[in-house]
Amino acid sequence: MRDDAASLAQGDPAELFAIAVLAEIPRQGNTATILSCGHPPPLHDRQGAIAFLPTEDPAPPLNLGGLLTTTCRPSRFDFRPGDQLLVYTDGVSETRDATGAFFPLLAWAQDQMTAPARPPLNCLHRALLKHSGNNLNDDIAAIAVLKTS
């Protein structure tokens, strides 16, 4: 496994980009905006109906924008009181068990995301540790947003 800092210092092209997701969730109104740059699609929960949030025009990872032939556009989506959004890094969705099977994120979310925003994050971390046999070898980060008004 490469040392990421050494790869960057040596200019390893495989390490000269980053994925990102930018979200604008206004306090007022029911429309939110998201721009995904090589990031996995967020999960959206509305009254227990959980699905990956489609992005109309996902952008490539940051620093690969020169490959674009058109401009990327943010996606707008309906985000109402009671809705929840889970944004996570690929380290979450790509966590593997001893057999190499990926973490079943959608199935996990359908069981766990009906609670308020903070408890699912604790449960997600425990589930990833259990699934991987305490062998998390990629960065993981997740943010849960619950729309209250």
DSSP file with accessible surface (Angstrom, degrees, kcal/mol):
  #  RESIDUE AA STRUCTURE BP1 BP2  ACC     N-H-->O    O-->H-N    N-H-->O    O-->H-N    TCO  KAPPA ALPHA  PHI   PSI    X-CA   Y-CA   Z-CA
    1    1 A M              0   0  209      0, 0.0     2,-0.1     0, 0.0     0, 0.0   0.000 360.0 360.0 360.0 136.4    0.0    0.0    0.0
    2    2 A R        -     0   0  128      1,-0.1     2,-0.6     2,-0.0     3,-0.1  -0.451 360.0-118.3 -76.8 149.7    1.3    3.5   -0.9
    3    3 A D     >  -     0   0  104      1,-0.2     4,-2.5    -2,-0.1     5,-0.2  -0.784  22.9-147.1 -83.4 117.9    1.9    6.1    1.6
    4    4 A D  H  > S+     0   0   99     -2,-0.6     4,-2.3     1,-0.2     5,-0.2   0.892  95.5  51.0 -58.7 -41.1   -0.5    8.9    0.5
    5    5 A A  H  > S+     0   0   69      1,-0.2     4,-2.5     2,-0.2    -1,-0.2   0.928 112.1  47.2 -64.4 -40.8    1.8   11.8    1.7
    6    6 A A  H  > S+     0   0   35      1,-0.2     4,-2.2     2,-0.2    -2,-0.2   0.904 110.0  53.6 -66.5 -38.7    4.7   10.3   -0.2
    7    7 A S  H  <>S+     0   0    6     -4,-2.5     5,-3.0     1,-0.2     4,-0.4   0.918 111.2  45.8 -61.5 -43.0    2.6    9.8   -3.3
    8    8 A L  H ><5S+     0   0   94     -4,-2.3     3,-1.1     3,-0.2    -2,-0.2   0.925 111.4  51.5 -66.0 -43.5    1.6   13.4   -3.3
    9    9 A A  H 3<5S+     0   0   90     -4,-2.5    -1,-0.2     1,-0.3    -2,-0.2   0.864 112.3  46.5 -63.2 -34.1    5.1   14.6   -2.7
   10   10 A Q  T 3<5S-     0   0  160     -4,-2.2    -1,-0.3    -5,-0.2    -2,-0.2   0.488 115.7-116.0 -86.3  -3.1    6.4   12.5   -5.6
   11   11 A G  T < 5 -     0   0   33     -3,-1.1    -3,-0.2    -4,-0.4    -2,-0.1   0.818  40.4-174.2  75.4  30.4    3.5   13.8   -7.8
   12   12 A D    > < -     0   0   39     -5,-3.0     3,-2.2    -6,-0.2     4,-0.2  -0.427  20.4-144.1 -58.9 116.2    1.9   10.4   -8.3
   13   13 A P  G >  S+     0   0  104      0, 0.0     3,-1.2     0, 0.0    -1,-0.2   0.818  96.9  63.4 -57.1 -29.3   -0.9   11.1  -10.9
   14   14 A A  G 3  S+     0   0   47      1,-0.2     3,-0.2     2,-0.1    -2,-0.1   0.687 108.2  42.5 -68.8 -15.4   -3.2    8.6   -9.2
   15   15 A E  G <  S+     0   0   46     -3,-2.2    -1,-0.2    -8,-0.2    -3,-0.1   0.248  86.5  93.3-113.5  11.8   -3.1   10.8   -6.0
   16   16 A L  S <  S+     0   0   73     -3,-1.2     2,-0.3    -4,-0.2    -1,-0.1   0.025  80.4  58.9 -97.4  28.8   -3.4   14.2   -7.6
   17   17 A F        -     0   0   83     -3,-0.2     2,-0.3    47,-0.1    46,-0.2  -0.956  61.0-157.4-145.0 166.7   -7.2   14.5   -7.3
   18   18 A A  B     -A   62   0A  52     44,-0.9    44,-2.6    -2,-0.3     2,-0.3  -0.989  18.3-125.2-143.4 148.6   -9.8   14.4   -4.6
   19   19 A I        +     0   0   50     -2,-0.3     2,-0.3    42,-0.2    19,-0.2  -0.644  35.0 173.6 -89.8 154.7  -13.5   13.6   -4.6
   20   20 A A  E     -B   37   0B  21     17,-1.8    17,-3.2    -2,-0.3    19,-0.5  -0.992  23.7-156.7-155.6 155.2  -15.9   16.1   -3.1
   21   21 A V  E     -B   36   0B  33     -2,-0.3     2,-0.5    15,-0.2    15,-0.2  -0.996   9.9-162.9-135.1 132.6  -19.6   16.8   -2.7
   22   22 A L  E     -B   35   0B 106     13,-2.6    13,-2.8    -2,-0.4     2,-0.4  -0.979  11.5-175.2-115.2 130.0  -20.9   20.3   -2.1
   23   23 A A  E     -B   34   0B  56     -2,-0.5     2,-0.5    11,-0.2    11,-0.2  -0.981  16.0-162.4-129.3 138.9  -24.5   20.7   -0.7
   24   24 A E  E     +B   33   0B 124      9,-3.0     9,-2.5    -2,-0.4    -2,-0.0  -0.983  14.0 173.7-118.9 116.2  -26.6   23.7   -0.2
   25   25 A I        -     0   0   51     -2,-0.5     7,-0.1     7,-0.2     4,-0.1  -0.876  19.1-152.4-124.7  94.7  -29.5   23.1    2.2
   26   26 A P        -     0   0   52      0, 0.0    -2,-0.0     0, 0.0     5,-0.0  -0.331  17.1-131.3 -68.0 149.7  -31.3   26.3    3.0
   27   27 A R  S    S+     0   0  211    121,-0.0     2,-0.3   120,-0.0   122,-0.1   0.881  94.9  49.9 -64.2 -40.1  -33.1   26.7    6.3
   28   28 A Q  S    S+     0   0  151      3,-0.0     3,-0.2     2,-0.0     2,-0.0  -0.751 100.3  26.2-100.6 150.6  -36.2   27.9    4.5
   29   29 A G  S    S-     0   0   47     -2,-0.3   120,-0.1     1,-0.1     0, 0.0  -0.119  78.3-101.1  87.8 170.5  -37.8   26.3    1.5
   30   30 A N  S    S+     0   0   53     50,-0.1    49,-2.6     2,-0.0     2,-0.5   0.061  85.1  95.2-122.4  23.6  -37.9   22.7    0.4
   31   31 A T  E     - C   0  78B  80     -3,-0.2     2,-0.3    47,-0.2    47,-0.2  -0.974  46.8-177.9-120.9 127.2  -35.3   22.7   -2.4
   32   32 A A  E     - C   0  77B   1     45,-2.8    45,-2.4    -2,-0.5     2,-0.4  -0.799  14.1-142.2-115.8 162.5  -31.7   21.7   -1.8
   33   33 A T  E     -BC  24  76B  20     -9,-2.5    -9,-3.0    -2,-0.3     2,-0.4  -0.970  14.5-174.6-129.2 141.8  -28.8   21.6   -4.3
   34   34 A I  E     -BC  23  75B   2     41,-2.9    41,-3.3    -2,-0.4     2,-0.5  -0.996  11.2-167.5-138.6 139.8  -25.9   19.2   -4.6
   35   35 A L  E     -B   22   0B  40    -13,-2.8   -13,-2.6    -2,-0.4     2,-0.5  -0.987  13.9-161.7-125.1 118.1  -22.8   19.1   -6.8
   36   36 A S  E     -B   21   0B   5     -2,-0.5    23,-3.1   -15,-0.2     2,-0.6  -0.888   9.2-171.3-105.7 126.7  -21.0   15.8   -6.8
   37   37 A C  E    S-Bd  20  59B  10    -17,-3.2   -17,-1.8    -2,-0.5    25,-0.5  -0.799  80.4 -42.5-116.1  83.4  -17.3   15.7   -8.0
   38   38 A G  S    S+     0   0   34     21,-2.1   -19,-0.1    -2,-0.6   -17,-0.1   0.631 104.5 137.7  72.9  13.4  -16.5   12.0   -8.2
   39   39 A H        -     0   0   23    -19,-0.5    -1,-0.2    20,-0.2    50,-0.1  -0.626  62.1-101.1 -93.7 148.5  -18.3   11.4   -5.0
   40   40 A P        -     0   0   19      0, 0.0    48,-0.3     0, 0.0    -1,-0.1  -0.340  51.7 -92.3 -62.5 150.4  -20.6    8.4   -4.2
   41   41 A P        -     0   0   52      0, 0.0    47,-0.0     0, 0.0    14,-0.0  -0.424  43.1-118.0 -68.1 134.4  -24.3    9.4   -4.4
   42   42 A P        -     0   0    0      0, 0.0    11,-3.6     0, 0.0     2,-0.4  -0.241  23.8-115.9 -64.4 159.6  -25.8   10.4   -1.1
   43   43 A L  E     -EF  52  86C   0     43,-2.5    43,-2.7     9,-0.2     2,-0.5  -0.838  26.3-157.8 -96.5 137.3  -28.7    8.5    0.5
   44   44 A H  E     -EF  51  85C  28      7,-3.0     7,-2.0    -2,-0.4     2,-0.5  -0.965   3.7-164.0-119.0 128.8  -32.0   10.3    0.8
   45   45 A D  E     +EF  50  84C   9     39,-3.1    39,-2.2    -2,-0.5     2,-0.5  -0.963  11.4 173.7-115.6 122.4  -34.6    9.2    3.4
   46   46 A R  E >  S-E   49   0C  74      3,-1.8     3,-2.2    -2,-0.5    37,-0.1  -0.948  78.5 -32.8-128.3 107.2  -38.2   10.4    3.1
   47   47 A Q  T 3  S-     0   0  188     -2,-0.5     3,-0.1    35,-0.3    36,-0.1   0.860 125.1 -45.6  52.0  43.0  -40.5    8.8    5.6
   48   48 A G  T 3  S+     0   0   40      1,-0.2     2,-0.9    65,-0.2    -1,-0.3   0.363 109.7 120.9  86.1  -6.8  -38.6    5.5    5.5
   49   49 A A  E <   -E   46   0C  70     -3,-2.2    -3,-1.8     2,-0.0     2,-0.5  -0.809  45.7-172.7 -90.0 105.4  -38.3    5.4    1.7
   50   50 A I  E     +E   45   0C  15     -2,-0.9     2,-0.3    -5,-0.2    -5,-0.2  -0.861  13.8 152.0-109.0 131.7  -34.5    5.4    1.3
   51   51 A A  E     -E   44   0C  55     -7,-2.0    -7,-3.0    -2,-0.5     2,-0.3  -0.982  50.1 -91.8-150.3 157.6  -32.8    5.6   -2.1
   52   52 A F  E     -E   43   0C  84     -2,-0.3    -9,-0.2    -9,-0.2    54,-0.0  -0.559  47.9-117.7 -69.0 135.3  -29.6    6.8   -3.6
   53   53 A L        -     0   0   11    -11,-3.6     2,-0.2    -2,-0.3    -1,-0.1  -0.657  28.0-132.7 -77.9 117.5  -30.0   10.5   -4.6
   54   54 A P        -     0   0  107      0, 0.0     2,-0.5     0, 0.0    -1,-0.0  -0.478  12.2-150.2 -72.1 140.0  -29.5   10.7   -8.4
   55   55 A T        -     0   0   32     -2,-0.2   -20,-0.1     1,-0.1    20,-0.0  -0.962   5.0-148.6-109.3 128.4  -27.2   13.4   -9.6
   56   56 A E  S    S+     0   0  135     -2,-0.5    -1,-0.1     1,-0.3    19,-0.0   0.874  88.5   9.8 -64.3 -40.4  -28.2   14.7  -13.1
   57   57 A D  S    S-     0   0   40     16,-0.4    16,-0.5     2,-0.0    -1,-0.3  -0.595  77.9-162.2-143.4  74.1  -24.7   15.6  -14.2
   58   58 A P        -     0   0   71      0, 0.0   -21,-0.2     0, 0.0   -23,-0.0  -0.352  15.1-137.3 -64.3 140.8  -21.9   14.3  -11.8
   59   59 A A  B     -d   37   0B   8    -23,-3.1   -21,-2.1     1,-0.1   -20,-0.2  -0.564  21.7-103.5 -90.9 159.4  -18.6   16.0  -12.3
   60   60 A P        -     0   0   34      0, 0.0     4,-0.1     0, 0.0    -1,-0.1  -0.285  57.2 -69.7 -72.6 168.5  -15.3   14.1  -12.3
   61   61 A P    >   -     0   0   26      0, 0.0     3,-1.7     0, 0.0   -42,-0.2  -0.169  69.0 -79.2 -54.2 155.3  -13.1   14.3   -9.2
   62   62 A L  B 3  S+A   18   0A  85    -44,-2.6   -44,-0.9   -25,-0.5   -25,-0.0  -0.254 119.2  28.2 -57.9 143.8  -11.4   17.6   -8.4
   63   63 A N  T 3  S+     0   0  128    -46,-0.2    -1,-0.2    -3,-0.1     3,-0.1   0.420 105.5  79.6  78.5   3.4   -8.3   18.4  -10.5
   64   64 A L    X   +     0   0   61     -3,-1.7     3,-2.1   -46,-0.2     4,-0.2   0.212  56.4 108.5-113.1  10.8   -9.7   16.2  -13.4
   65   65 A G  G >   +     0   0   38      1,-0.3     3,-2.0     2,-0.2    -1,-0.1   0.744  61.8  74.7 -60.4 -22.9  -12.0   19.0  -14.6
   66   66 A G  G 3  S+     0   0   81      1,-0.3    -1,-0.3    -3,-0.1    -2,-0.1   0.694  86.0  65.4 -64.9 -14.8   -9.8   19.5  -17.6
   67   67 A L  G <  S+     0   0  133     -3,-2.1    -1,-0.3     2,-0.0    -2,-0.2   0.592  81.3 104.8 -81.0 -10.6  -11.3   16.3  -19.0
   68   68 A L    <   -     0   0   66     -3,-2.0     3,-0.1    -4,-0.2    -9,-0.0  -0.460  47.2-173.4 -73.9 141.5  -14.7   17.9  -19.2
   69   69 A T  S    S+     0   0  139     -2,-0.2     2,-0.3     1,-0.1    -1,-0.1   0.533  78.2  32.6-104.0 -14.7  -16.1   18.9  -22.5
   70   70 A T  S    S-     0   0   90      0, 0.0     2,-0.2     0, 0.0    -1,-0.1  -0.907  94.7 -95.0-131.7 165.4  -19.2   20.6  -21.0
   71   71 A T        -     0   0  112     -2,-0.3     2,-0.3    -3,-0.1    -2,-0.1  -0.515  39.3-121.1 -79.2 146.8  -19.7   22.4  -17.7
   72   72 A C        -     0   0   43     -2,-0.2   -13,-0.1   -12,-0.0    -1,-0.1  -0.652  25.0-150.9 -86.9 148.4  -21.1   20.4  -14.8
   73   73 A R        -     0   0  134    -16,-0.5   -16,-0.4    -2,-0.3   -17,-0.1  -0.947  14.5-117.7-120.5 141.3  -24.3   21.4  -13.2
   74   74 A P        -     0   0   54      0, 0.0     2,-0.4     0, 0.0   -39,-0.2  -0.362  29.6-126.0 -69.5 156.4  -25.5   21.0   -9.7
   75   75 A S  E     -C   34   0B   5    -41,-3.3   -41,-2.9    -2,-0.0     2,-0.4  -0.851  15.3-147.9-103.4 141.9  -28.6   18.9   -9.1
   76   76 A R  E     +C   33   0B 153     -2,-0.4     2,-0.3   -43,-0.2   -43,-0.2  -0.847  20.0 178.1-106.1 144.6  -31.6   20.2   -7.2
   77   77 A F  E     -C   32   0B  24    -45,-2.4   -45,-2.8    -2,-0.4     2,-0.4  -0.983  35.8 -99.2-146.3 156.0  -33.8   17.9   -5.2
   78   78 A D  E     +C   31   0B  54     -2,-0.3     2,-0.4   -47,-0.2   -47,-0.2  -0.624  38.8 177.1 -75.4 123.9  -36.8   18.1   -2.9
   79   79 A F        +     0   0    2    -49,-2.6     3,-0.1    -2,-0.4   -33,-0.0  -0.875   9.7 177.7-135.5  99.4  -35.7   18.2    0.8
   80   80 A R    >   -     0   0  109     -2,-0.4     3,-2.7     1,-0.1    67,-0.3  -0.573  42.1 -71.6-104.1 162.5  -38.7   18.5    3.1
   81   81 A P  T 3  S+     0   0   69      0, 0.0    67,-0.2     0, 0.0    -1,-0.1  -0.252 123.3  27.0 -52.7 133.4  -39.0   18.6    6.9
   82   82 A G  T 3  S+     0   0   49     65,-3.6   -35,-0.3     1,-0.4    66,-0.1   0.140  93.7 123.0  95.5 -18.1  -38.4   15.1    8.3
   83   83 A D    <   -     0   0    3     -3,-2.7    64,-2.8    64,-0.1    -1,-0.4  -0.421  46.1-156.4 -73.0 153.1  -36.2   14.2    5.3
   84   84 A Q  E     -FG  45 146C   3    -39,-2.2   -39,-3.1    62,-0.2     2,-0.4  -0.976   5.8-159.4-132.8 145.0  -32.7   13.0    6.0
   85   85 A L  E     -FG  44 145C   1     60,-2.5    60,-2.7    -2,-0.4     2,-0.5  -0.986   1.3-161.9-125.1 133.3  -29.6   13.0    3.8
   86   86 A L  E     -FG  43 144C   1    -43,-2.7   -43,-2.5    -2,-0.4     2,-0.4  -0.969   8.1-174.9-117.8 114.4  -26.5   10.8    4.4
   87   87 A V  E     + G   0 143C  19     56,-2.8    56,-2.9    -2,-0.5     2,-0.3  -0.923  15.7 167.1-106.7 134.3  -23.4   11.9    2.6
   88   88 A Y  E     - G   0 142C   7     -2,-0.4    54,-0.2   -48,-0.3     2,-0.1  -0.957  33.4-109.2-147.0 159.1  -20.4    9.5    2.9
   89   89 A T    >>  -     0   0   21     52,-2.2     3,-1.7    -2,-0.3     4,-1.1  -0.447  38.7-104.9 -85.9 166.8  -17.0    8.9    1.4
   90   90 A D  H 3> S+     0   0   44      1,-0.3     4,-2.3     2,-0.2     5,-0.1   0.738 115.6  74.0 -66.4 -18.7  -16.2    5.9   -0.8
   91   91 A G  H 34 S+     0   0    1     48,-0.3    -1,-0.3     2,-0.2    49,-0.2   0.804  97.5  49.3 -63.1 -26.8  -14.4    4.3    2.1
   92   92 A V  H X4 S+     0   0    1     -3,-1.7     3,-1.3    49,-0.2    11,-0.3   0.963 115.4  39.4 -73.3 -55.2  -17.9    3.6    3.6
   93   93 A S  H 3< S+     0   0   31     -4,-1.1    10,-0.2     1,-0.3    -2,-0.2   0.737 117.7  50.5 -71.3 -19.4  -19.4    2.1    0.5
   94   94 A E  T 3< S+     0   0   93     -4,-2.3    -1,-0.3    -5,-0.2     2,-0.2   0.314  75.1 127.3-103.5   9.6  -16.2    0.2   -0.4
   95   95 A T    <   -     0   0   10     -3,-1.3     8,-2.1    -4,-0.2     2,-0.3  -0.481  46.3-157.3 -64.3 131.4  -15.6   -1.4    3.0
   96   96 A R  B     -H  102   0D 134      6,-0.2     6,-0.2    39,-0.2    39,-0.1  -0.845  10.1-136.7-115.3 153.3  -15.2   -5.1    2.5
   97   97 A D    >   -     0   0   47      4,-2.0     3,-1.9    -2,-0.3    35,-0.2  -0.270  48.5 -80.0 -91.7-173.4  -15.6   -8.2    4.7
   98   98 A A  T 3  S+     0   0  110     33,-0.4    34,-0.1     1,-0.3    -1,-0.0   0.765 132.1  51.6 -63.4 -23.7  -13.3  -11.2    4.8
   99   99 A T  T 3  S-     0   0  122      2,-0.1    -1,-0.3     1,-0.0    -3,-0.0   0.502 120.5-106.8 -89.3  -6.0  -14.8  -12.6    1.6
  100  100 A G    <   +     0   0   28     -3,-1.9     2,-0.2     1,-0.3    -2,-0.1   0.436  69.7 147.1  95.1   1.4  -14.4   -9.4   -0.3
  101  101 A A        -     0   0   44      1,-0.1    -4,-2.0    -5,-0.1    -1,-0.3  -0.509  49.0-117.4 -74.3 136.6  -18.1   -8.4   -0.2
  102  102 A F  B     -H   96   0D 104     -6,-0.2    -6,-0.2    -2,-0.2    -8,-0.1  -0.330  37.4 -89.2 -68.6 154.5  -18.8   -4.7   -0.1
  103  103 A F        -     0   0   16     -8,-2.1     2,-2.2   -11,-0.3     3,-0.2  -0.435  38.4-123.9 -61.8 130.5  -20.7   -3.3    2.9
  104  104 A P     >  +     0   0   70      0, 0.0     4,-2.7     0, 0.0     5,-0.2  -0.456  42.4 169.2 -80.3  74.9  -24.4   -3.4    2.1
  105  105 A L  H  > S+     0   0    9     -2,-2.2     4,-2.9     1,-0.2     5,-0.2   0.886  70.5  48.0 -59.3 -47.3  -25.0    0.3    2.6
  106  106 A L  H  > S+     0   0   58      2,-0.2     4,-2.3    -3,-0.2    -1,-0.2   0.941 114.0  46.8 -63.2 -44.5  -28.5    0.5    1.2
  107  107 A A  H  > S+     0   0   49      1,-0.2     4,-1.2     2,-0.2    -2,-0.2   0.920 113.5  49.7 -63.1 -41.7  -29.8   -2.4    3.2
  108  108 A W  H >X S+     0   0   22     -4,-2.7     4,-1.9     1,-0.2     3,-0.7   0.940 110.7  50.0 -60.2 -46.5  -28.1   -1.0    6.3
  109  109 A A  H 3X S+     0   0    0     -4,-2.9     4,-2.5     1,-0.2    -2,-0.2   0.881 104.1  57.7 -62.4 -38.1  -29.7    2.4    5.7
  110  110 A Q  H 3< S+     0   0  103     -4,-2.3    -1,-0.2     1,-0.2    -2,-0.2   0.824 114.7  39.1 -64.4 -26.4  -33.2    0.9    5.3
  111  111 A D  H << S+     0   0  124     -4,-1.2    -1,-0.2    -3,-0.7    -2,-0.2   0.753 128.4  28.4 -88.4 -27.7  -32.8   -0.6    8.8
  112  112 A Q  H >< S+     0   0   69     -4,-1.9     3,-1.1    -5,-0.1    -3,-0.2   0.673  94.8  77.9-112.8 -23.7  -31.1    2.3   10.5
  113  113 A M  T 3< S+     0   0    2     -4,-2.5   -65,-0.2     1,-0.2    -1,-0.1   0.355  72.6  83.4 -83.6  13.0  -31.9    5.7    9.1
  114  114 A T  T 3  S+     0   0  104     -5,-0.1    -1,-0.2    -3,-0.1     3,-0.1   0.634  78.2  81.8 -87.4  -8.7  -35.3    6.1   10.7
  115  115 A A  S <  S-     0   0   38     -3,-1.1    -3,-0.0     1,-0.2     0, 0.0  -0.395 100.4 -72.5 -85.7 166.6  -33.8    7.4   13.9
  116  116 A P        -     0   0   87      0, 0.0    -1,-0.2     0, 0.0   -32,-0.0  -0.142  59.4 -91.6 -56.3 162.8  -32.6   11.0   14.4
  117  117 A A  S  > S+     0   0   20      1,-0.2     4,-0.8     2,-0.2    -2,-0.1   0.771 116.3  50.8 -54.2 -41.2  -29.5   12.1   12.5
  118  118 A R  H >> S+     0   0  152      1,-0.2     4,-1.4     2,-0.2     3,-1.0   0.945 101.3  56.9 -72.0 -47.5  -26.8   11.4   15.2
  119  119 A P  H 3> S+     0   0   56      0, 0.0     4,-2.5     0, 0.0     5,-0.2   0.892 100.3  58.7 -56.2 -38.1  -27.5    7.8   16.1
  120  120 A P  H 3> S+     0   0    2      0, 0.0     4,-2.7     0, 0.0     5,-0.2   0.872 102.6  54.8 -59.8 -30.8  -27.3    6.4   12.6
  121  121 A L  H <X S+     0   0   29     -3,-1.0     4,-2.2    -4,-0.8     5,-0.2   0.923 109.7  45.3 -67.7 -42.1  -23.7    7.7   12.4
  122  122 A N  H  X S+     0   0   68     -4,-1.4     4,-2.1     1,-0.2    -1,-0.2   0.926 115.6  47.8 -63.6 -43.0  -22.7    5.8   15.5
  123  123 A C  H  X S+     0   0   27     -4,-2.5     4,-2.6     1,-0.2    -2,-0.2   0.879 109.3  54.0 -65.2 -38.2  -24.5    2.7   14.2
  124  124 A L  H  X S+     0   0    5     -4,-2.7     4,-2.6    -5,-0.2     5,-0.2   0.942 108.2  49.0 -62.3 -45.3  -22.8    3.1   10.8
  125  125 A H  H  X S+     0   0   93     -4,-2.2     4,-2.4     1,-0.2    -2,-0.2   0.941 113.0  46.8 -61.0 -46.6  -19.4    3.1   12.3
  126  126 A R  H  X S+     0   0  148     -4,-2.1     4,-2.6     1,-0.2    -1,-0.2   0.914 112.4  50.6 -62.0 -40.6  -20.1    0.1   14.4
  127  127 A A  H  X S+     0   0   22     -4,-2.6     4,-2.9     1,-0.2    -2,-0.2   0.890 110.0  49.8 -65.7 -39.2  -21.6   -1.7   11.4
  128  128 A L  H  X S+     0   0    2     -4,-2.6     4,-2.3     2,-0.2     7,-0.3   0.911 111.3  49.0 -65.3 -41.7  -18.5   -0.9    9.3
  129  129 A L  H  X>S+     0   0   48     -4,-2.4     5,-3.3    -5,-0.2     4,-0.6   0.934 114.2  45.6 -61.9 -44.7  -16.2   -2.2   12.0
  130  130 A K  H ><5S+     0   0  183     -4,-2.6     3,-1.0     3,-0.2    -2,-0.2   0.939 113.5  49.0 -63.8 -46.8  -18.2   -5.4   12.3
  131  131 A H  H 3<5S+     0   0   39     -4,-2.9   -33,-0.4     1,-0.3    -1,-0.2   0.886 116.2  42.5 -61.1 -39.5  -18.4   -5.9    8.5
  132  132 A S  H 3<5S-     0   0   12     -4,-2.3    -1,-0.3    -5,-0.2    -2,-0.2   0.444 111.4-115.2 -88.7  -0.2  -14.7   -5.4    8.1
  133  133 A G  T <<5S-     0   0   60     -3,-1.0    -3,-0.2    -4,-0.6    -4,-0.1   0.907  75.7 -56.0  65.1  39.2  -13.6   -7.5   11.1
  134  134 A N  S   <S+     0   0  126     -5,-3.3    -1,-0.2    -6,-0.2     2,-0.2   0.795 114.3 121.8  60.5  31.1  -12.2   -4.3   12.7
  135  135 A N        +     0   0  104     -6,-0.4     2,-0.8    -7,-0.3   -39,-0.2  -0.496  29.5 165.7-123.6  63.0  -10.1   -3.8    9.6
  136  136 A L        +     0   0   51     -2,-0.2     4,-0.1     1,-0.1    -7,-0.0  -0.705   2.5 169.0 -78.8 112.0  -11.0   -0.4    8.2
  137  137 A N        +     0   0  110     -2,-0.8     2,-0.3   -46,-0.1    -1,-0.1   0.184  53.4  59.6-115.5  18.4   -8.2    0.3    5.7
  138  138 A D  S    S-     0   0   66    -47,-0.1     2,-0.1   -46,-0.0   -43,-0.0  -0.936  94.5 -87.5-136.6 160.1   -9.6    3.3    3.9
  139  139 A D        -     0   0   99     -2,-0.3     2,-0.4     1,-0.0   -48,-0.3  -0.420  44.8-166.8 -66.6 141.7  -10.7    6.8    5.0
  140  140 A I        +     0   0   55    -49,-0.2     2,-0.3    -2,-0.1   -50,-0.1  -0.997  16.0 158.3-131.3 138.9  -14.3    6.9    6.1
  141  141 A A        +     0   0   53     -2,-0.4   -52,-2.2   -52,-0.1     2,-0.3  -0.968   8.7 178.4-153.3 146.7  -16.4    9.9    6.8
  142  142 A A  E     -G   88   0C  31     -2,-0.3     2,-0.4   -54,-0.2   -54,-0.2  -0.991  10.5-164.3-150.5 147.1  -20.2   10.5    6.9
  143  143 A I  E     -G   87   0C 110    -56,-2.9   -56,-2.8    -2,-0.3     2,-0.5  -1.000   7.0-160.2-132.3 130.8  -22.5   13.4    7.6
  144  144 A A  E     -G   86   0C  18     -2,-0.4     2,-0.5   -58,-0.2   -58,-0.2  -0.947   6.4-167.4-111.2 132.4  -26.2   13.0    8.3
  145  145 A V  E     -G   85   0C  45    -60,-2.7   -60,-2.5    -2,-0.5     2,-0.5  -0.982   2.8-165.1-121.8 125.9  -28.5   16.0    7.8
  146  146 A L  E     -G   84   0C  65     -2,-0.5     2,-0.6   -62,-0.2   -62,-0.2  -0.953  17.4-138.0-111.2 121.3  -32.0   16.0    9.2
  147  147 A K        +     0   0   14    -64,-2.8   -65,-3.6    -2,-0.5   -64,-0.1  -0.705  27.7 171.4 -79.9 120.2  -34.3   18.7    7.8
  148  148 A T              0   0  115     -2,-0.6    -1,-0.2   -67,-0.2  -121,-0.0   0.636 360.0 360.0-105.2 -22.5  -36.4   20.1   10.7
  149  149 A S              0   0   74   -122,-0.1    -1,-0.2  -120,-0.1   -67,-0.0  -0.966 360.0 360.0-146.3 360.0  -38.1   23.1    9.3
